[in-house]
Amino acid sequence: EHVVTDGGGTLGGPSTIGSRSLAAPSLPFRVDVSEADSPRRLYALHLTPSTDQTLLSSILGSETIESIRLENDPIVPSERQAEIVFRTAEEANDARIELADGFEIDEGDRQSTMMLLTAEEYLMHMKSGSEKAAISQRAVRPSSSPVSTPQTITQSPSASFVPAPSITSRM
């Protein structure tokens, strides 16, 4: 159901902003959640430009990793992403649990918190990031899709205050 391959879409033309780029964001990795080895794959986000395989191996443990592939982040140009294939699904899960709060990468002038995501989480993250990029592009160029610009403005949070029920009312 969720088969996404490297898309060849270019952001910029009005036809790609409204349809193709939202439906299928261009991913640096081929992600198929139904593949047998999907549970062994994790996706690292928010990597600094100088992050390499050696650094990731030292963070995650080189003895648990089968392969690492690094690519530029298509949504945040100043960051990189990595697809990490672990030897077993258990080792991938252990790494995810161990780094659930992220891992701080400090390069002196630049700090970043690496996050590890499953294939499903990665697809959701990339889809939402692609939508945010398209919305910000629409705000910059309202002429490309004037109908959707007001919708973004009307979605501003305007919830009324509702007091919580009193917990100490038992007597």
N, CA and C of each residue as an Amber inpcrd file, in Angstrom:
protein
   513
   0.8230000  -1.1890000   0.0000000   0.0000000   0.0000000   0.0000000
   0.8690000   1.2560000   0.0000000   1.9320000   1.2770000   0.8300000
   2.7900000   2.4590000   0.9390000   4.0820000   2.2600000   0.1650000
   4.0250000   2.1460000  -1.1340000   5.2450000   2.0130000  -1.9120000
   5.5930000   3.3820000  -2.4570000   6.7270000   3.9030000  -2.0340000
   7.1680000   5.2060000  -2.5050000   8.5690000   5.0410000  -3.0550000
   8.7760000   5.4930000  -4.2650000  10.1040000   5.4150000  -4.8540000
  10.6260000   6.8190000  -5.0630000  11.8730000   6.9290000  -5.4660000
  12.4480000   8.2370000  -5.7300000  11.6100000   8.9460000  -6.7750000
  11.0210000  10.0640000  -6.4060000  10.1930000  10.8150000  -7.3450000
  11.0460000  11.7600000  -8.1480000  10.6760000  12.0080000  -9.3730000
  11.4370000  12.9120000 -10.2130000  10.7660000  14.2590000 -10.3230000
   9.8400000  14.5780000  -9.4210000   9.1010000  15.8290000  -9.5080000
   9.9680000  17.0200000  -9.1560000   9.7100000  18.1380000  -9.8000000
  10.4260000  19.3570000  -9.4610000   9.4490000  20.3260000  -8.8410000
   9.8430000  20.9150000  -7.7260000   9.0040000  21.9300000  -7.1060000
   9.2210000  23.2240000  -7.8620000   8.1950000  23.9410000  -8.1060000
   8.3630000  25.2180000  -8.7880000   7.2240000  25.5020000  -9.7240000
   6.8380000  24.5610000 -10.5390000   5.7300000  24.7800000 -11.4620000
   4.4210000  24.6530000 -10.7180000   3.4180000  25.4400000 -11.0710000
   2.1370000  25.3860000 -10.3580000   1.5000000  24.0030000 -10.3620000
   1.7000000  23.2290000 -11.4140000   1.0540000  21.9240000 -11.4710000
   1.6680000  20.9530000 -10.4630000   2.9680000  21.0430000 -10.1830000
   3.5790000  20.1160000  -9.2330000   3.3170000  20.5310000  -7.7940000
   3.1600000  21.8020000  -7.5260000   2.9350000  22.2420000  -6.1500000
   1.6100000  21.7090000  -5.6330000   0.5650000  21.7880000  -6.4280000
  -0.7550000  21.4180000  -5.9530000  -1.0350000  19.9450000  -5.9340000
  -0.3480000  19.1340000  -6.7270000  -0.7600000  17.7470000  -6.8200000
   0.3660000  16.7770000  -6.5020000   1.2930000  16.5880000  -7.4080000
   2.2350000  15.4920000  -7.2970000   3.1410000  15.5830000  -6.0820000
   3.6820000  16.7370000  -5.7770000   4.6220000  16.8210000  -4.6730000
   3.9480000  16.5710000  -3.3260000   2.6520000  16.8760000  -3.1960000
   1.9590000  16.5840000  -1.9430000   1.6310000  15.1050000  -1.8250000
   1.2240000  14.4930000  -2.9150000   0.8260000  13.0900000  -2.8800000
   2.0360000  12.1760000  -2.7160000   3.1200000  12.4780000  -3.3820000
   4.3070000  11.6320000  -3.3300000   5.5490000  12.5070000  -3.2310000
   5.9540000  12.8590000  -1.9910000   7.1410000  13.6920000  -1.8530000
   8.3650000  12.9620000  -2.3800000   9.2910000  13.7030000  -2.8930000
  10.5160000  13.1110000  -3.4050000  11.3470000  12.6200000  -2.2220000
  11.5570000  11.3220000  -2.1490000  12.2990000  10.7330000  -1.0380000
  13.7030000  10.3570000  -1.4910000  14.6730000  10.5430000  -0.6200000
  16.0280000  10.1390000  -0.9830000  16.2280000   8.6200000  -0.9620000
  15.3240000   7.8910000  -0.3160000  15.4410000   6.4360000  -0.2130000
  14.1710000   5.7700000  -0.7270000  14.3080000   4.5580000  -1.2470000
  13.1460000   3.7720000  -1.6520000  12.6110000   3.1020000  -0.3890000
  11.3860000   3.4220000  -0.0050000  10.8080000   2.9230000   1.2450000
   9.5840000   2.0830000   0.9190000   9.6070000   0.8310000   1.3610000
   8.4590000  -0.0530000   1.1690000   8.2050000  -0.7550000   2.4980000
   7.1490000  -0.3490000   3.1980000   6.8760000  -0.9010000   4.5280000
   6.4770000  -2.3670000   4.4880000   6.1190000  -2.8840000   3.3180000
   5.7130000  -4.2860000   3.2280000   6.8910000  -5.2190000   2.9450000
   8.0890000  -4.6740000   2.7090000   9.2490000  -5.5380000   2.4720000
   9.5800000  -6.3210000   3.7370000  10.1080000  -7.5190000   3.5440000
  10.4310000  -8.3900000   4.6790000  11.4720000  -7.7620000   5.6020000
  12.4240000  -6.9960000   5.0510000  13.4670000  -6.4200000   5.9040000
  13.1160000  -5.0220000   6.4270000  11.8930000  -4.5670000   6.2130000
  11.4810000  -3.2420000   6.6990000  11.7050000  -3.0660000   8.2090000
  11.4190000  -4.0780000   9.0600000  11.6600000  -3.9040000  10.5020000
  13.1440000  -3.7290000  10.8590000  14.0460000  -4.1040000   9.9420000
  15.4840000  -3.9400000  10.2070000  15.9850000  -2.5580000   9.7940000
  15.1390000  -1.7760000   9.1360000  15.5460000  -0.4630000   8.6220000
  15.0590000   0.6610000   9.5310000  15.9720000   1.5910000   9.8160000
  15.6080000   2.8170000  10.5150000  16.1180000   3.9920000   9.6890000
  15.4720000   5.1230000   9.8600000  15.8250000   6.3230000   9.1090000
  16.2390000   7.4060000  10.0970000  17.4700000   7.8950000   9.9400000
  18.0050000   8.9300000  10.8200000  17.7880000  10.2910000  10.1710000
  17.2010000  11.2090000  10.9420000  16.9230000  12.5580000  10.4520000
  17.6980000  13.5850000  11.2590000  17.7780000  14.7900000  10.7210000
  18.4260000  15.9460000  11.3540000  19.9270000  15.7210000  11.5260000
  20.5410000  15.1270000  10.5190000  21.9850000  14.9230000  10.5520000
  22.6750000  16.1600000   9.9860000  23.8350000  16.4840000  10.5500000
  24.5970000  17.6280000  10.0510000  25.2510000  17.2570000   8.7210000
  25.6390000  18.2530000   7.9220000  26.2460000  17.9570000   6.6170000
  27.5100000  17.0950000   6.7010000  28.2340000  17.1750000   7.8140000
  29.4720000  16.3990000   7.9220000  29.2690000  15.0130000   8.5400000
  28.0410000  14.6590000   8.9080000  27.7760000  13.3250000   9.4560000
  28.1180000  12.2800000   8.4010000  28.8850000  11.2740000   8.8110000
  29.2670000  10.2210000   7.8670000  28.9800000   8.8450000   8.4690000
  29.2880000   7.8040000   7.6930000  29.0210000   6.4310000   8.1320000
  29.7950000   6.0860000   9.3980000  31.0120000   6.5970000   9.5220000
  31.8320000   6.3000000  10.6960000  31.1730000   6.8300000  11.9680000
  30.6740000   8.0640000  11.9130000  30.0120000   8.6420000  13.0810000
  28.7600000   7.8480000  13.4460000  27.9330000   7.5320000  12.4540000
  26.7100000   6.7640000  12.7320000  27.0410000   5.3800000  13.2830000
  28.0670000   4.7400000  12.7440000  28.4800000   3.4210000  13.2510000
  28.9290000   3.5060000  14.7000000  29.6450000   4.5800000  15.0500000
  30.1070000   4.7050000  16.4340000  28.9430000   4.9990000  17.3840000
  27.9210000   5.7190000  16.9150000  26.7520000   6.0140000  17.7550000
  25.8980000   4.7580000  17.9440000  25.6580000   4.0360000  16.8510000
  24.7110000   2.9180000  16.8670000  25.3580000   1.5600000  17.1260000
  26.6720000   1.4720000  17.0030000  27.3720000   0.2070000  17.1940000
  27.5960000  -0.5010000  15.8750000  28.8140000  -0.4590000  15.3750000
  29.1160000  -1.0020000  14.0420000  28.8130000  -2.4920000  13.9270000
  28.8590000  -3.2270000  15.0560000  28.6030000  -4.6710000  15.0020000
  27.1350000  -4.9950000  14.7340000  26.2380000  -4.0190000  14.9050000
  24.8100000  -4.2660000  14.6910000  24.3320000  -3.8220000  13.3080000
  25.1940000  -3.1130000  12.5700000  24.7690000  -2.4910000  11.3090000
  25.2300000  -3.2840000  10.0940000  24.2970000  -3.4950000   9.1740000
  24.6120000  -4.1490000   7.9040000  25.0370000  -3.1200000   6.8570000
  24.2990000  -2.0040000   6.7680000  24.6660000  -0.9580000   5.8050000
  24.0830000   0.3890000   6.2160000  24.7330000   1.4500000   5.7340000
  24.2760000   2.8210000   5.9700000  24.3440000   3.5580000   4.6410000
  23.2640000   4.2650000   4.3290000  23.2540000   5.0920000   3.1190000
  22.8740000   6.5120000   3.5120000  23.7040000   7.4740000   3.1750000
  23.4660000   8.8770000   3.5050000  23.0570000   9.6510000   2.2650000
  22.0780000  10.5470000   2.4310000  21.6200000  11.4120000   1.3320000
  21.2800000  12.7830000   1.9070000  21.2200000  13.7790000   1.0400000
  20.7950000  15.1120000   1.4680000  19.2980000  15.1080000   1.7450000
  18.8950000  15.8790000   2.7410000  17.4760000  16.0010000   3.0820000
  16.7940000  16.8600000   2.0170000  15.7580000  16.3270000   1.3460000
  15.1030000  17.1010000   0.2900000  14.2530000  18.2590000   0.8160000
  13.9170000  18.2470000   2.0990000  13.0740000  19.2960000   2.6720000
  13.9150000  20.3580000   3.3720000  14.9510000  19.9260000   4.1000000
  15.8400000  20.8560000   4.8060000  17.2230000  20.7400000   4.1630000
  17.5500000  21.6330000   3.2330000  18.7980000  21.5010000   2.4670000
  20.0700000  21.4920000   3.3150000  20.0320000  22.0610000   4.5240000
  21.2310000  22.1050000   5.3630000  21.4090000  20.8350000   6.1940000
  20.5470000  19.8410000   5.9950000  20.6400000  18.5960000   6.7620000
  20.7580000  17.3910000   5.8470000  21.1480000  16.2630000   6.4660000
  21.2190000  14.9960000   5.7440000  20.3120000  13.9810000   6.4270000
  20.0480000  12.8880000   5.7120000  19.2880000  11.7650000   6.2470000
  20.0990000  10.4970000   5.9940000  19.7990000   9.4570000   6.7660000
  20.4660000   8.1750000   6.5570000  19.4570000   7.0480000   6.6470000
  19.6580000   6.0580000   5.7900000  18.9010000   4.8140000   5.8910000
  19.8740000   3.8000000   6.4800000  19.5170000   3.2410000   7.6290000
  20.3940000   2.3080000   8.3270000  19.7220000   0.9470000   8.3380000
  20.4220000  -0.0510000   7.8030000  19.9060000  -1.4200000   7.8180000
  20.6810000  -2.1760000   8.8950000  19.9500000  -2.6400000   9.8970000
  20.5580000  -3.3990000  10.9870000  20.5800000  -4.8800000  10.6210000
  21.4170000  -5.6470000  11.3210000  21.5110000  -7.0920000  11.0440000
  20.2100000  -7.8110000  11.4020000  19.5470000  -7.3660000  12.4880000
  18.2760000  -7.9900000  12.8890000  17.2610000  -6.9090000  13.2550000
  15.9900000  -7.2790000  13.2390000  14.9230000  -6.3570000  13.6430000
  15.0650000  -6.0020000  15.1230000  15.5340000  -6.9610000  15.9380000
  15.7140000  -6.7150000  17.3690000  16.7640000  -5.6300000  17.6010000
  17.8670000  -5.6830000  16.8450000  18.9190000  -4.6710000  17.0030000
  18.4120000  -3.2900000  16.5780000  17.5960000  -3.2470000  15.5400000
  17.0110000  -1.9720000  15.1050000  16.0930000  -1.4260000  16.1990000
  15.2720000  -2.3000000  16.7720000  14.3560000  -1.8840000  17.8360000
  15.1220000  -1.4220000  19.0730000  16.1940000  -2.1430000  19.4290000
  17.0160000  -1.7500000  20.5810000  17.6060000  -0.3550000  20.3710000
  18.1010000  -0.0880000  19.1650000  18.6850000   1.2240000  18.8600000
  17.6250000   2.3140000  18.9790000  16.4200000   2.0160000  18.5000000
  15.3220000   2.9790000  18.5700000  14.9520000   3.2930000  20.0140000
  14.8820000   2.2550000  20.8490000  14.5430000   2.4480000  22.2640000
  15.6490000   3.2450000  22.9600000  16.9000000   2.8720000  22.6970000
  18.0370000   3.5270000  23.3390000  18.1150000   5.0100000  22.9690000
  17.7690000   5.3400000  21.7370000  17.8650000   6.7250000  21.2670000
  16.4830000   7.3630000  21.0840000  15.5200000   6.9400000  21.8990000
  14.1410000   7.4360000  21.7610000  14.0500000   8.9510000  21.9040000
  14.9120000   9.5330000  22.7190000  14.8870000  10.9850000  22.9170000
  15.8210000  11.7150000  21.9620000  16.3840000  10.9830000  21.0090000
  17.3080000  11.6010000  20.0580000  18.7410000  11.4960000  20.5370000
  19.6620000  11.8840000  19.6770000  21.0850000  11.8710000  20.0060000
  21.6650000  13.2010000  19.5500000  22.2690000  13.9280000  20.4800000
  22.8140000  15.2460000  20.1880000  24.1370000  15.1170000  19.4250000
  24.1880000  15.7350000  18.2510000  25.4280000  15.8070000  17.4740000
  25.9160000  17.2430000  17.5870000  27.0900000  17.4230000  18.2070000
  27.6340000  18.7660000  18.4410000  28.9020000  18.9390000  17.6210000
  28.8540000  19.8660000  16.6810000  30.0260000  20.1440000  15.8480000
  30.6270000  21.5000000  16.1850000  30.4140000  21.9670000  17.4040000
  30.9490000  23.2600000  17.7970000  30.0590000  24.4020000  17.3480000
  30.1080000  24.7310000  16.0680000  29.3070000  25.8380000  15.5510000
  27.8880000  25.4090000  15.1980000  27.6390000  24.1090000  15.1840000
  26.3120000  23.6280000  14.7990000  25.9410000  22.4190000  15.6490000
  24.7200000  22.4360000  16.1860000  24.2210000  21.3110000  16.9640000
  22.9530000  20.7850000  16.3150000  22.7670000  19.4850000  16.4130000
  21.5970000  18.8600000  15.8140000  21.2190000  17.6530000  16.6620000
  19.9300000  17.3500000  16.7330000  19.4710000  16.1760000  17.4700000
  18.9660000  15.1370000  16.4790000  19.7530000  14.0750000  16.3190000
  19.3990000  12.9960000  15.4000000  18.2010000  12.2340000  15.9520000
  17.2400000  11.9440000  15.0730000  16.0820000  11.1400000  15.4420000
  16.0610000   9.8870000  14.5750000  15.6750000   8.7530000  15.1650000
  15.5410000   7.4970000  14.4240000  14.0640000   7.1850000  14.2370000
  13.6680000   6.9290000  12.9910000  12.2750000   6.6330000  12.6810000
  12.1440000   5.2950000  11.9690000  11.0040000   4.6280000  12.1810000
  10.6880000   3.4230000  11.4120000  10.2680000   3.8600000  10.0100000
  10.0800000   2.9020000   9.1170000   9.6660000   3.2190000   7.7450000
   8.3370000   3.9690000   7.7360000   7.3670000   3.5200000   8.5390000
   6.0580000   4.1760000   8.5840000   6.1810000   5.6080000   9.0900000
   6.9390000   5.7960000  10.1790000   7.1210000   7.1310000  10.7480000
   7.8450000   8.0440000   9.7610000   8.8290000   7.4760000   9.0650000
   9.6000000   8.2450000   8.0860000   8.6970000   8.7410000   6.9570000
   7.8440000   7.8610000   6.4360000   6.9310000   8.2630000   5.3590000
   5.9910000   9.3740000   5.8340000   5.4680000   9.2490000   7.0610000
   4.5740000  10.2820000   7.6050000   5.3250000  11.6030000   7.7740000
   6.5490000  11.5280000   8.2910000   7.3580000  12.7330000   8.4990000
   7.6350000  13.4340000   7.1690000   8.0130000  12.6670000   6.1670000
   8.3440000  13.2520000   4.8690000   7.0990000  13.8390000   4.2080000
   5.9640000  13.1810000   4.3740000   4.7200000  13.7090000   3.7920000
   4.3430000  15.0260000   4.4630000   4.4120000  15.0790000   5.7970000
   4.0470000  16.3170000   6.4900000   5.0630000  17.4160000   6.2070000
   6.3370000  17.0720000   6.1140000   7.3590000  18.0660000   5.7820000
   7.1830000  18.6070000   4.3840000   6.7820000  17.7480000   3.4570000
   6.5460000  18.1610000   2.0810000   5.3470000  19.0920000   2.0060000
   4.3050000  18.7970000   2.7960000   3.1180000  19.6570000   2.8130000
   3.4540000  21.0290000   3.3830000   4.2620000  21.0610000   4.4560000
   4.6580000  22.3450000   5.0380000   5.4620000  23.1570000   4.0340000
   6.3590000  22.4960000   3.3090000   7.1670000  23.1900000   2.3030000
   6.2740000  23.7460000   1.2020000   5.2760000  22.9760000   0.7830000
   4.3700000  23.4340000  -0.2740000   3.5160000  24.5990000   0.2170000
   3.0830000  24.5540000   1.4790000   2.2790000  25.6450000   2.0320000
   3.1160000  26.9150000   2.1170000   4.3650000  26.7930000   2.5800000
   5.2010000  27.9920000   2.6650000   5.5140000  28.5200000   1.2680000
   5.6140000  27.6350000   0.2900000   5.8400000  28.0750000  -1.0790000
   4.6140000  28.8150000  -1.6030000   3.4230000  28.3450000  -1.2470000
   2.1920000  29.0200000  -1.6590000   2.1180000  30.4060000  -1.0380000
   2.5550000  30.5210000   0.2100000   2.5090000  31.8200000   0.8730000
   3.4540000  32.8030000   0.1770000   4.5800000  32.3030000  -0.3120000
   5.5260000  33.1500000  -1.0320000   4.9730000  33.5060000  -2.4000000
   4.3220000  32.5460000  -3.0560000   3.7800000  32.7650000  -4.3900000
   2.2680000  32.5500000  -4.3920000   1.4890000  33.4910000  -3.8860000
   0.0440000  33.2660000  -3.8380000  -0.5920000  33.1360000  -5.2170000
   0.0640000  33.6300000  -6.2680000  -0.5260000  33.5540000  -7.6010000
  -0.5940000  32.1220000  -8.1260000   0.2350000  31.2160000  -7.5820000
   0.2270000  29.8460000  -8.0930000  -1.0060000  29.0710000  -7.6410000
  -1.5580000  29.3890000  -6.4720000  -2.7800000  28.7200000  -6.0320000
  -3.5370000  29.6310000  -5.0750000  -4.2150000  30.6530000  -5.5970000
  -4.8820000  31.6260000  -4.7250000  -6.0150000  31.0400000  -3.9050000
  -6.5940000  29.9210000  -4.3320000  -7.7340000  29.3540000  -3.6190000
  -7.3070000  28.7840000  -2.2700000  -6.1270000  28.1580000  -2.2010000
  -5.7400000  27.4840000  -0.9700000  -5.0760000  28.4180000   0.0350000
  -4.6360000  29.5840000  -0.3670000  -3.9870000  30.4880000   0.5700000
  -4.9140000  30.9100000   1.7100000  -6.1730000  31.3100000   1.4600000
  -7.0440000  31.6810000   2.5860000  -7.2990000  30.5240000   3.5420000
  -7.3260000  29.2860000   3.0410000  -7.5560000  28.1410000   3.9190000
  -6.4570000  28.0370000   4.9520000  -5.2250000  28.3020000   4.5700000
  -4.1170000  28.2190000   5.5120000  -4.2470000  29.2920000   6.5780000
  -4.7240000  30.4650000   6.1930000  -4.8580000  31.5600000   7.1370000
  -5.9970000  31.2750000   8.1270000  -7.1050000  30.7100000   7.6680000
  -8.2450000  30.4690000   8.5450000  -8.0140000  29.3140000   9.5120000
  -6.9460000  28.5670000   9.3460000  -6.6820000  27.4490000  10.2510000
  -5.9250000  27.8810000  11.4960000  -5.8270000  29.1880000  11.7690000
  -5.1150000  29.6380000  12.9540000  -5.8700000  29.1650000  14.1950000
  -5.1410000  28.8070000  15.2480000  -5.7900000  28.2520000  16.4350000
  -6.6730000  29.2980000  17.1140000  -7.9410000  28.9730000  17.3010000
  -8.8560000  29.8800000  17.9850000  -9.8360000  29.0630000  18.8260000
  -9.3010000  28.2510000  19.7230000 -10.1470000  27.4160000  20.5750000
 -10.5740000  28.2210000  21.7890000 -11.8210000  28.0470000  22.2060000
 -12.2840000  28.7460000  23.3970000 -11.8410000  27.9730000  24.6330000
 -11.7100000  28.6710000  25.7490000 -11.2470000  28.0530000  26.9800000
 -12.3700000  27.2270000  27.5920000 -12.0770000  25.9710000  27.9090000
 -13.0390000  25.0970000  28.5720000 -12.3770000  24.6120000  29.8530000
 -12.9270000  24.9740000  31.0310000 -12.2860000  24.5630000  32.2880000
 -12.3770000  23.0530000  32.4930000 -11.3380000  22.5100000  33.0860000
 -11.3160000  21.0780000  33.3740000 -12.2490000  20.7930000  34.5430000
 -12.8510000  19.5980000  34.5870000 -13.7200000  19.2610000  35.7230000
 -12.9040000  19.1950000  37.0100000 -13.5150000  19.5630000  38.0860000
 -12.8270000  19.5800000  39.3680000 -12.5560000  18.1530000  39.8290000
 -11.3160000  17.9040000  40.2380000 -10.9300000  16.5630000  40.6780000
 -11.2490000  16.3880000  42.1680000 -11.2520000  17.4920000  42.9280000
 -11.4320000  17.4160000  44.3840000 -12.8960000  17.4860000  44.8060000
 -13.8420000  17.2220000  43.9120000 -15.2650000  17.3570000  44.2430000
 -15.8230000  16.1560000  45.0030000 -15.0670000  15.0940000  45.1990000
 -15.5700000  13.9270000  45.9500000 -15.5260000  14.2110000  47.4430000
 -16.6190000  13.9140000  48.1460000 -16.6240000  14.1410000  49.5980000
 -17.2720000  13.0020000  50.3050000
